[in-house]
Amino acid sequence: MNVLIVDNEIVQVENLRIGLSSRGYHVLQALSGHEALNLIENDANQIDLVITDYAMPGINGMELLRNIRLRHGNLPVILMTAYGERDIILDALRHQCNGFIDKPFTLEGLLHEIYRIKIPSRQNMSPVPPEKAHRFCRSFYWQHQATGNRHLT
């Protein structure tokens, strides 16, 4: 599987590249939303999953998600954030984000999230309709809090 990692922190990108590569993933990397969009435009059929940070200068993770949805429909996206706030999750769900992971997280936590969203095929994924996003956000938020997985360390 080809995974695009997007984060403006080079150490984070390198750590994820090393970890995912050790598990058999082919990793592409981008240090900005602009760079990610260029890679996706040039290699859209070669990228199976985008893992992006939320807080980046220029095009942030949410804007990147919006652009991906407009141009590449069902390309799966996982949003990494240190700000597990309900409003961010709600906005991401409105834009059909496939998964979330709170920083800090372990490689195993990320692999679990990748596995969870890759179970349905890209063609069969059904996005969350905007009118239902609030309910899904609430459910996700409380499930996350109840299981103690706010920070997967």
N, C-alpha and C positions, 0 to 999 in steps of 0.2 A: 504494500500500500504506500502511496506517495502522499506525504504530509507536508503542508506548508506551515512553518512556524513564523508568526509575526509578533515581534516585540522590539522596542527601541533599546532594550537593555541587552547588550551583546552577551553578557555572562548568562543570562536566562536562556537566550537562544542556543548558546553552545551547550549548556547543561541538558536542555531538552533534546538537542540533536544527538548528543552522545547517548543519552538514555534510550531514546526511541530507536536509534540505529542499532543499539545492542539487542533490541527485541525484533529486529528484522525489518523495520520501517525504513523507507527511503525518504530522507528529510531534505526539503528545500527550506531556505530561510530568507526572511526579509526583515530589515531593521526599521521599516516605516510602512504606513498604509499605502503610500504612493508606490513604493517598491513592490509591495504585495500585489496591488492591482495590475502592475505591469507584468509580473510573473504569471498571474492568473490569465490575463489577456493572451499572453504568448503560449501558455501551457495548460489551458483550461481542461483539456481532455486528459492531461497527465496528472492532475492534482485530484486526489480522492477526498481530502479533508483539509480544512484550514483551522489552525489553532491560533487565536489572536489574543493579545493583551487588550484590555479595555482602555487603559490610560496611556495614550501615546500622543506626542505632539503632531500637529498637522491633521491627517486623517486618523481619528481614533478608532478603536475597535468597533464601536457601534456604527460609525459612518462606513467602515469597511464592510460590515455585515449588510448594511443597506445597499451598497454598491454591488456586492456579490448577488444579493437577491434580485436586483434589477437586471443584471447582465447574465447571471449563471444559475438562476433558479434554485435547483435542489442541491447545490454543492454544500455538503455538511460543514457547519461552523461550530467550534467550541470557543466560548468566550472565557478567558482567564481574567480574574479580577481580585484585587485586594479589597474591593469595596462591595461586599455582598449585599448591597442595599436593595430593598424591594423595588424601588423605582427603576433601577438599572435592569433588574431581572424582567420586570414588566415590559420595559421598552424593548429589550432583546427578544422576548417572546412575541411581541407585536410584529417584529421583523423576522420571525420564524427562525430564531437561533435554535440550534439542535441540542446544545449542551452548555453547561457551566462548570467551572471549577474555581474554587476560592484559593487564593494564595495565602499562605504557603501550602503546597500540596506535595504529595509523594509521587514518584513515578508510577507506583501501583495504583494510586488514585486516578491519575490521568489515564492509564491503560484501561481501567474500569470504565471511565467515561467514554473513551474511544470505542470500546467494545459495546457499550450500551447504545450508542447512537448508530453504530454500523450494523446492528442486527437487521433492521429493515433495509431493504435495497433502496438505492437512491430514487428509483422510479416509483416505489410504493410508499414513500414517506408522505405523510399527510401533515401539512403545516397547521399550526394553531391559528384558527381564524381570529382576527383582531378583537371581535366582540367577545371571544371566550378567553382572551389572554389573561385578564385579571383573575379569573377563577383558577387557571393553570398556575399563574404566578403564586397565588396564595397557597395552593396545594404544594407546589415545589418548595416554597419558603418554609412552610410548617413541617413538611417531611424532612427537609434538610436540617432544621432545628431539632426536631424530635430524635433523629438518629445521631445527633452529635457530630455531624459531618461538616460543620461550618468551616473548619480548617482541617484539612486532611494531612496531618503531620505524622 
